[in-house]
Amino acid sequence: MAEQTVTTPIGWARAACDSLMDRFAPEELPPAGRWHYHQGVFLCGMEMVWERTREQRYDDYVKRYVDKLVDGQGNFAFARDELDAIQPGLLLFRLDERSGGDRRYRIAADKLRALFHTLHRTSEGGFWHKDKYAYNMWLDGLYMGGVFALKYANAYGDASLRELALQQEALMRKHMLDGENGLLYHAWDESCEMPWADPATGRSPEFWGRSLGWYGLAVSQFLDELPETDPGWQELADQLASLVEALIRYQDEASGLWYQVVDKGHLADNWLETSCSSLFVYTIAKACKRGLIGENGLEAARRGYEGLIAVMESDERGRFVMPDICIGTSAGDYENYVTRPTSSNDLHGVGAFVMACVEMEDLMA
C-alpha cells in the first residue's frame, strides 16, 4: 500500500511526476539522452498536469527535455524506420505555439511529419510498425503516429493527415477486431509469415492489455482533435463506446484492475498489470465525459482508479513508486505475454497513470 497522504487524482498525478523529477533531470529520463516514446508518454502526462495546475516547473521540465535533444536549427537524432519515433513529437506543438518565432520546434515537427512519406506500408496503406517487423500493423502504432498526424493537421493546416489517421484506425478494426468480444488483437501480419500469425487471417493470437490501452488512448484523442462534423467522428465515437463496454466486461471484480492478457484472467499464470489498467481508466473516463457510456462506465472508471491507488507504493524516501508494469513487448503467444518481466516506474506506465489521474479528477469530485 502507498504511504503518500494524497487525497485527489490530480494529487496522485503530481506525486508521480514529482517522484521522477526528483530522480532524473529531463535528459536523464531512461533511456537517457534519446528521443523515445517512453519519455514522450510520461511527458505528455506531465503536460496534462501543467494544463490543470499551471505549475511552471512542469512546463520547464518538458521544455528542457526537448531542448536538450533538438538544436537551434531543428536538428535531432531519431529512429527513421518506426512509428514509435513520432510520439514524442506531440510535445512540439505547444512549444512551437509559444516560441515567439523560434522555428526549431516546427522544423522538428516537419521532419517527423515527413516519415509518413517514407515509412513502409501494407498493400492497403497501413503503416508497418517498424521496418524489422515487415508487413506488421500493431495497435500501438495508432497512438504512436496517429495522434501526431491529427495535431499536425490542426496546427499547420495539413488536412490530408486527417484522412491518413482515420485510414490507419479503420484498417486496424478491419483486420484486428474480434467481432464476438469487441476486443482487438495486438497485431496483424499481412504476409502471415510471423511465427505468431494465424495462417488464414494474419492475426496475433492474444488480446494484450497495453496494446489495447494504446488503441483506446488514441481513439479518445482522435475525438479530441477531429471536429464533430467530420464524417469519421461518429464512427469513432461508436467504436470507443463499443471498446469501453468490452473492457468493462473483463475488469477484475476483486481489484478493479485488468489482466496482462485481458480476456484470460481465469488462468493462474496471468496477472494484473498496471499500465494497461491506467490506460483503460483513461479511456473509460474520456468516454464517460463525452456521454458515450452510461453509469456502468462511471462505476468502472472509479473502481479502476481506486484499484490503481491501492497498489501504488512508496520508496524509502516516501516517493511515489508504480509497480507491476510490463516491460516493452512484441506480439506473440500467451506464454510470451505472461512471462514478460515487470518493472517499477517504467515511464510509459507512469505516464499512463498520470493521464488517468488527470482525467479522473472531475469524475471523483
C-alpha positions as CSV (number, residue, x, y, z in Angstrom):
1,M,0.0,0.0,0.0
2,A,1.2,3.5,-0.7
3,E,2.2,5.8,2.2
4,Q,1.5,9.1,0.4
5,T,-1.1,11.3,2.1
6,V,-2.7,12.1,-1.3
7,T,-6.4,12.5,-1.5
8,T,-7.2,13.6,-5.1
9,P,-6.5,12.2,-8.5
10,I,-4.5,15.4,-9.5
11,G,-2.6,15.0,-6.3
12,W,-1.6,11.4,-7.3
13,A,-0.6,12.7,-10.8
14,R,1.6,15.4,-9.2
15,A,3.1,12.8,-6.8
16,A,4.0,10.6,-9.8
17,C,5.6,13.4,-11.8
18,D,7.4,14.8,-8.7
19,S,8.9,11.4,-7.9
20,L,10.5,11.0,-11.3
21,M,11.5,14.7,-11.4
22,D,13.3,14.1,-8.2
23,R,15.2,11.1,-9.6
24,F,16.1,12.3,-13.0
25,A,16.9,15.5,-14.8
26,P,14.8,15.6,-18.1
27,E,17.8,14.5,-20.2
28,E,18.4,11.6,-17.8
29,L,15.0,10.0,-18.1
30,P,15.6,6.4,-19.3
31,P,16.7,5.6,-21.9
32,A,18.8,8.6,-21.3
33,G,19.5,11.1,-24.0
34,R,17.2,9.6,-26.6
35,W,14.2,10.8,-28.5
36,H,12.0,8.0,-27.3
37,Y,8.3,7.3,-26.7
38,H,8.9,6.2,-23.1
39,Q,9.9,9.8,-22.3
40,G,7.2,11.1,-24.6
41,V,4.3,9.3,-22.9
42,F,5.5,10.4,-19.5
43,L,6.0,14.0,-20.5
44,C,2.6,14.1,-22.3
45,G,1.1,13.1,-19.0
46,M,3.2,15.9,-17.3
47,E,2.0,18.4,-19.9
48,M,-1.6,17.5,-18.9
49,V,-0.7,18.1,-15.2
50,W,0.7,21.5,-16.2
51,E,-2.5,22.3,-18.1
52,R,-4.5,21.5,-15.0
53,T,-2.3,23.1,-12.3
54,R,-0.3,25.8,-14.3
55,E,2.8,24.9,-12.1
56,Q,5.7,26.3,-14.1
57,R,8.1,23.6,-13.0
58,Y,6.2,21.0,-15.1
59,D,6.3,23.2,-18.2
60,D,10.1,23.9,-17.7
61,Y,10.8,20.2,-17.3
62,V,9.1,19.2,-20.6
63,K,10.8,22.1,-22.4
64,R,14.2,21.1,-21.1
65,Y,13.8,17.5,-22.4
66,V,13.0,18.7,-25.9
67,D,15.7,21.5,-25.9
68,K,18.4,19.1,-24.9
69,L,17.7,17.0,-28.0
70,V,16.5,19.5,-30.6
71,D,19.2,22.1,-31.5
72,G,18.6,25.6,-32.6
73,Q,18.2,24.6,-36.2
74,G,15.6,21.9,-35.5
75,N,18.1,19.0,-35.9
76,F,17.8,16.0,-33.7
77,A,18.5,12.3,-33.8
78,F,15.5,9.9,-34.1
79,A,14.8,6.5,-35.5
80,R,13.6,6.9,-39.0
81,D,12.2,3.4,-39.5
82,E,9.4,3.2,-36.9
83,L,6.2,4.8,-35.8
84,D,7.4,5.0,-32.2
85,A,9.8,7.8,-33.0
86,I,6.9,10.1,-33.9
87,Q,5.1,10.0,-30.5
88,P,7.4,12.5,-28.6
89,G,6.6,14.9,-31.4
90,L,3.4,15.6,-29.5
91,L,5.5,17.8,-27.2
92,L,6.5,20.1,-30.1
93,F,3.2,21.8,-30.9
94,R,2.7,23.7,-27.7
95,L,6.4,24.7,-27.6
96,D,6.1,26.0,-31.2
97,E,2.9,27.9,-30.4
98,R,4.7,29.8,-27.6
99,S,8.1,30.0,-29.2
100,G,8.0,33.7,-30.2
101,G,9.4,33.0,-33.7
102,D,11.9,30.3,-32.7
103,R,11.5,27.9,-35.7
104,R,13.2,24.8,-34.2
105,Y,10.1,23.1,-33.0
106,R,8.2,23.5,-36.3
107,I,11.3,22.2,-38.2
108,A,11.5,19.2,-35.9
109,A,7.7,18.5,-36.3
110,D,8.1,18.8,-40.1
111,K,10.8,16.1,-40.0
112,L,8.6,13.7,-38.1
113,R,5.7,14.5,-40.4
114,A,7.9,13.5,-43.4
115,L,8.2,10.0,-42.0
116,F,4.6,9.4,-43.2
117,H,6.1,9.7,-46.8
118,T,8.9,7.2,-46.2
119,L,7.6,4.5,-43.7
120,H,6.7,1.2,-45.4
121,R,3.1,0.3,-45.8
122,T,0.9,-2.7,-46.4
123,S,-0.9,-3.2,-49.7
124,E,-3.9,-1.2,-48.3
125,G,-1.8,1.6,-47.0
126,G,-1.3,0.6,-43.3
127,F,2.0,1.6,-41.8
128,W,4.4,-1.2,-40.8
129,H,5.1,-0.7,-37.1
130,K,8.8,-0.9,-37.7
131,D,10.9,-1.9,-40.6
132,K,12.1,-5.0,-38.8
133,Y,8.5,-6.2,-38.5
134,A,7.7,-6.3,-42.2
135,Y,4.0,-6.1,-43.1
136,N,3.0,-5.8,-39.4
137,M,0.5,-3.4,-38.1
138,W,0.4,-3.1,-34.3
139,L,-2.3,-1.5,-32.2
140,D,0.4,0.6,-30.5
141,G,1.1,2.4,-33.7
142,L,-2.3,4.3,-33.7
143,Y,-1.2,6.3,-30.7
144,M,2.5,6.5,-31.7
145,G,1.7,8.1,-35.1
146,G,-1.9,8.9,-35.4
147,V,-2.4,11.5,-32.7
148,F,0.6,13.4,-34.0
149,A,-0.9,13.4,-37.5
150,L,-4.1,15.0,-36.3
151,K,-2.4,17.5,-34.1
152,Y,-0.1,18.5,-37.1
153,A,-3.2,18.8,-39.3
154,N,-4.8,21.2,-36.9
155,A,-1.7,23.2,-36.1
156,Y,-0.4,23.6,-39.7
157,G,-3.4,23.1,-41.9
158,D,-2.4,19.8,-43.4
159,A,-5.9,18.3,-43.9
160,S,-4.6,15.2,-45.7
161,L,-3.3,13.9,-42.4
162,R,-6.9,13.5,-41.1
163,E,-7.8,11.0,-43.8
164,L,-4.5,9.3,-43.2
165,A,-5.1,8.8,-39.5
166,L,-8.6,7.6,-39.9
167,Q,-7.4,5.2,-42.6
168,Q,-5.0,3.6,-40.1
169,E,-7.7,3.1,-37.4
170,A,-10.1,1.7,-40.0
171,L,-7.5,-0.9,-41.1
172,M,-6.9,-1.9,-37.5
173,R,-10.6,-2.5,-37.0
174,K,-10.8,-4.4,-40.3
175,H,-8.0,-6.8,-39.5
176,M,-7.7,-6.9,-35.7
177,L,-11.2,-6.5,-34.2
178,D,-12.8,-9.6,-32.8
179,G,-16.5,-9.4,-33.7
180,E,-17.6,-11.5,-30.7
181,N,-15.9,-9.9,-27.7
182,G,-15.2,-6.4,-29.0
183,L,-11.5,-6.5,-28.3
184,L,-8.7,-6.1,-30.8
185,Y,-5.8,-8.4,-31.3
186,H,-2.3,-6.9,-30.6
187,A,-1.0,-7.2,-34.2
188,W,-1.7,-8.3,-37.7
189,D,0.8,-9.6,-40.3
190,E,-0.4,-9.1,-43.9
191,S,2.2,-11.6,-45.1
192,C,1.2,-14.2,-42.5
193,E,4.9,-15.1,-42.0
194,M,5.4,-14.1,-38.4
195,P,5.6,-17.2,-36.0
196,W,2.5,-15.9,-34.2
197,A,0.4,-15.1,-37.3
198,D,-2.7,-17.1,-37.9
199,P,-2.1,-18.6,-41.4
200,A,-5.5,-17.6,-42.6
201,T,-6.1,-14.2,-41.0
202,G,-2.6,-13.0,-40.1
203,R,-3.8,-12.0,-36.6
204,S,-1.7,-12.5,-33.5
205,P,-3.4,-14.8,-31.1
206,E,-4.0,-12.7,-27.9
207,F,-5.5,-9.5,-26.6
208,W,-2.6,-7.8,-24.9
209,G,-3.6,-5.2,-22.3
210,R,-1.2,-2.3,-23.1
211,S,-1.7,-2.5,-26.9
212,L,-5.5,-2.2,-26.3
213,G,-4.7,0.7,-24.0
214,W,-2.7,2.5,-26.7
215,Y,-5.6,2.0,-29.1
216,G,-8.2,3.3,-26.6
217,L,-5.9,6.3,-25.8
218,A,-5.6,7.1,-29.5
219,V,-9.2,6.8,-30.3
220,S,-10.1,9.0,-27.4
221,Q,-7.6,11.7,-28.5
222,F,-8.7,11.4,-32.1
223,L,-12.1,12.5,-31.0
224,D,-10.5,15.5,-29.3
225,E,-8.7,16.5,-32.5
226,L,-11.5,15.9,-35.0
227,P,-14.4,18.3,-35.4
228,E,-17.7,16.5,-34.6
229,T,-18.8,17.5,-38.1
230,D,-16.1,15.3,-39.6
231,P,-17.6,12.3,-41.4
232,G,-15.4,9.9,-39.4
233,W,-16.2,11.3,-35.9
234,Q,-19.4,9.4,-35.1
235,E,-18.0,6.1,-36.3
236,L,-15.0,6.6,-34.0
237,A,-17.3,7.6,-31.1
238,D,-19.3,4.4,-31.6
239,Q,-16.2,2.4,-31.7
240,L,-14.9,3.9,-28.5
241,A,-18.2,3.2,-26.8
242,S,-18.1,-0.4,-28.0
243,L,-14.5,-0.9,-26.8
244,V,-15.3,0.5,-23.4
245,E,-18.2,-1.9,-23.0
246,A,-15.9,-4.7,-23.9
247,L,-13.2,-3.6,-21.4
248,I,-15.7,-3.3,-18.6
249,R,-16.7,-7.0,-19.1
250,Y,-13.2,-8.1,-18.4
251,Q,-12.4,-5.8,-15.4
252,D,-11.4,-7.9,-12.4
253,E,-14.2,-7.8,-9.9
254,A,-12.0,-8.0,-6.8
255,S,-9.3,-5.5,-7.7
256,G,-10.8,-3.2,-10.3
257,L,-7.8,-3.8,-12.5
258,W,-7.2,-5.7,-15.7
259,Y,-5.1,-8.6,-16.7
260,Q,-2.0,-8.7,-18.8
261,V,-3.9,-10.9,-21.3
262,V,-7.2,-9.2,-21.0
263,D,-9.7,-12.0,-21.6
264,K,-7.9,-14.8,-19.7
265,G,-8.0,-13.6,-16.1
266,H,-9.1,-17.1,-15.1
267,L,-5.7,-18.6,-15.8
268,A,-3.4,-19.0,-12.9
269,D,-0.3,-17.6,-14.5
270,N,-1.9,-14.5,-15.9
271,W,-1.5,-11.3,-13.7
272,L,-2.9,-7.9,-13.1
273,E,-0.9,-5.2,-15.0
274,T,-0.9,-1.5,-14.0
275,S,-0.1,0.3,-17.3
276,C,-2.9,-1.3,-19.2
277,S,-5.2,-0.7,-16.2
278,S,-4.2,3.0,-16.2
279,L,-4.8,3.3,-20.0
280,F,-8.2,1.7,-19.6
281,V,-9.2,4.0,-16.8
282,Y,-8.2,7.0,-19.0
283,T,-10.2,5.6,-22.0
284,I,-13.3,4.9,-19.9
285,A,-13.2,8.3,-18.2
286,K,-12.9,10.0,-21.6
287,A,-15.9,8.1,-22.9
288,C,-17.9,9.0,-19.7
289,K,-17.1,12.7,-20.2
290,R,-18.4,12.6,-23.7
291,G,-21.6,10.8,-22.7
292,L,-20.8,7.8,-24.8
293,I,-21.2,5.3,-21.9
294,G,-23.7,5.2,-19.0
295,E,-23.5,4.8,-15.3
296,N,-21.7,1.4,-15.6
297,G,-18.8,3.3,-17.3
298,L,-18.5,5.8,-14.4
299,E,-18.5,2.9,-11.9
300,A,-15.9,1.0,-13.8
301,A,-13.6,4.1,-14.1
302,R,-13.9,4.8,-10.4
303,R,-13.2,1.1,-9.4
304,G,-10.2,1.0,-11.8
305,Y,-8.8,4.3,-10.4
306,E,-9.3,3.1,-6.8
307,G,-7.7,-0.2,-7.7
308,L,-4.6,1.5,-9.1
309,I,-4.3,3.7,-6.0
310,A,-4.5,0.6,-3.8
311,V,-1.4,-1.0,-5.4
312,M,0.9,2.1,-5.6
313,E,3.9,2.1,-3.3
314,S,6.5,4.4,-1.8
315,D,10.3,4.1,-1.6
316,E,12.4,4.7,1.5
317,R,12.1,8.5,0.9
318,G,8.4,8.4,0.6
319,R,8.4,9.0,-3.2
320,F,5.8,7.5,-5.4
321,V,6.5,4.1,-7.0
322,M,4.3,2.4,-9.6
323,P,4.8,-1.4,-9.6
324,D,3.9,-4.3,-12.0
325,I,4.5,-2.5,-15.3
326,C,5.1,-4.9,-18.1
327,I,8.3,-4.1,-20.0
328,G,8.2,-3.4,-23.7
329,T,6.6,-6.3,-25.5
330,S,6.4,-7.6,-29.1
331,A,3.4,-9.6,-30.4
332,G,3.4,-13.3,-29.6
333,D,1.5,-16.2,-28.0
334,Y,0.1,-16.4,-24.5
335,E,3.3,-17.5,-22.9
336,N,5.1,-14.6,-24.5
337,Y,2.9,-12.1,-22.5
338,V,2.6,-13.8,-19.2
339,T,6.3,-14.5,-18.8
340,R,7.3,-10.9,-19.6
341,P,9.3,-9.3,-16.8
342,T,7.9,-6.3,-14.9
343,S,9.5,-3.1,-13.7
344,S,8.6,-0.2,-11.3
345,N,8.3,3.4,-12.5
346,D,8.7,2.4,-16.2
347,L,8.0,5.7,-17.9
348,H,5.2,4.6,-20.2
349,G,3.5,3.1,-17.2
350,V,3.8,6.2,-15.0
351,G,2.8,8.4,-17.9
352,A,-0.4,6.3,-18.4
353,F,-1.2,6.6,-14.7
354,V,-0.7,10.3,-14.7
355,M,-3.0,10.7,-17.7
356,A,-5.6,8.5,-16.0
357,C,-5.5,10.6,-12.8
358,V,-5.9,13.9,-14.7
359,E,-9.0,12.5,-16.4
360,M,-10.4,11.2,-13.2
361,E,-10.1,14.5,-11.3
362,D,-13.5,15.6,-12.4
363,L,-15.2,12.2,-12.1
364,M,-14.1,11.7,-8.5
365,A,-15.4,15.0,-7.2
